Amino acid sequence: MSLADVRAALQAELSATPEFYDFKVLHTEREGSLWRVTLEPGYVYAEGQRPGQASAQALLDDSLDGASAWWGLPAKGGASVLAVVPEEDQLVLQNATTPPPGPDHLIRLYPTRFLNSVADAWADTAWAEQALAALPDLGQPEPVVGGDPLNGAPFRWLRPAQRQALSLVRHSSAFLWGPPGTGKTTTLGVLLAEYLDRHPHARVLLLSTTNQAVDMATIAVDKALHKGRRESWRPLVQRLGTRFDAAAYAGREHLIPTTDHELIARLARAEAARPASRDALALKAWADRVAGLRDDLRASSLQVLRRCRLASMTTTRAAFTLKTLRELSTDGEPPFDLIVFDEASQVSLAHALVLMPLGRARLFAGDPQQLSPVLRSSDREARRWLGRSAFSQMPRKGPSVALLDEQSRMAAPIGDLVSQMFYDGALRVAEAAQQSPQWRAERERAFGDIPPTDHVHVHRVARDGGWSAEARGPVRRESAQAIAAAVAAALQSGDWRPEEIIVLTPFRAQRALIRSSLQALGLPEAVRVSTVHRAQGSEAPVVLFDPADGRQPFLQTEEAQRLINVALSRAQAKVVLFLSEGDLSNPLLAPIVHRQRLAQDGRAVVPLLTLAAAAEFPRNAVGRRVSAGRAVGEVAGISPDGRQLWLINERTGLQQAIDVAFWRQRAREAAGTVAQ
């Protein structure tokens, strides 16, 4: 492990990331001072590839928020991207210098390349050496001395594991592992409210991966301060950045610094006026103007940072403003006592490490069993430093790790499925939820012909999905139409509202097909249709999951396991999977079906020890429900050499190998003992 390795990883990822994209416009309309631009979903030119080689749908996501837009026809102009609406293949532009182009013209986007700022930080050798030196602390943290321990006394409703998590701040590096529905954000809010109160001179930097996640975490801290009657600290919590959800801060305006709003507006207008790269003189003048405004903004941000006790922002902004954050230190010591990385499983190891020297202690909150950092490069070092998070260094157990093990989102059968498949059975329904009649009633509702008590349902489709050259991705028309019919029936019954249903699929091509199937039936746009990657952090009473084509190699990877976890765990009352015979060849999807089938198996369990005593063993075990030690399940077959049985475990749905010779020997020993 060396600085050269990290720098090579960053360069490999930067090389794999285009500097700009050209999209083809379908339609443009004005909305007040804004412009809504609808793009042709099948066309994009990414720097370094042929036009149309990729689909616009593969690129339209939150990473383009804040991008600079430019066009040359019919008149040169520019704007900044206020928002991306992937579901509609649309851009919302602000501060446009001329009207954006119309149909069949091109619009160029320059994405914000935050990785440049991470690479710049690693290029600073003195700082990079501090960052790399922090790596061993992740796996072997040191105790932090000083300050009163946190006990959560004002919050009597905390669950045992949540209360235990409050002790994490006593370690130089710690991990708050929050599986879905376990109240990770609430726990984090209580922990930080307690920390601010018990350590009245401490300063905290709260980071998360998206603006929505920063908003949720910041508001969770403010709520905990209010409920804990610590009103004096609330104005000293400040949400930095301009892309916050203003509606979320109604009644909490004290969390937003207002002194730099006009400066931010000037910067946005300047960035939107970026000239073409080929006009070197104009580009240089533009870059100087933007740099000057950014220096002014940095000075303004520095004032806010110096007067607040907890500053929250995105990890992207922290990388961009690292110079400002470093300037908060006046004595060579870290400027923050505690840095919190929320949704840390999606923050690359290189990104986290380069920010770690800002704090005396670090807390990583998230779930390593959910989605990992997005990576474009296939380079080995890039996968090591940018494709993994700090959770890859987490100790297997110990006081620096707290696993929240009670969830109150998923009905028990859904929660048990998720627990057994992804958390080794550690996750369970919270006691308070189990005892709540209202909680149970909300999770026992019929959905079409699926009865209230059927929480995990497999809808079998006859045809397998396949790759579509036209759609540039895997599609399956039969499941898209079946989903549309199921949603239509549920809404027509009057028992369900559109916002209570979410449709998930791994592939953008299938997402587009499902959307068009819903539109063909005249269904409301309030029914959410999303790729799984965009769904992390959301939840709904009903989740309809369509893998489109389970035979795709991507859906058989470690990352696919995380993706399926996210898909299943969004559901509160019901998860409906649309699966074909081909999908059952997928080692991640087949266990779900096996588990459902075996859960209804009423046959008596035969001890494998009994069967092993017979001469026809192991043939006599095939197809039977057996117990082998703690494992109970159905024997699916025998290995070609006859040395192993294949047992489908009814608890996990997974296939496991059983050694034939071992059980024969045990049967002989048992017979010998009886004879004696």
Order of alpha helices (4+ residues) and beta strands (2+ residues): alpha-beta-beta-beta-beta-beta-beta-alpha-alpha-alpha-alpha-beta-alpha-beta-alpha-beta-alpha-alpha-beta-alpha-alpha-beta-alpha-beta-alpha-beta-beta-alpha-beta-alpha-alpha-beta-beta-beta-alpha-beta-alpha-beta-beta-alpha-beta-alpha-beta-alpha-beta-beta-beta-beta-alpha
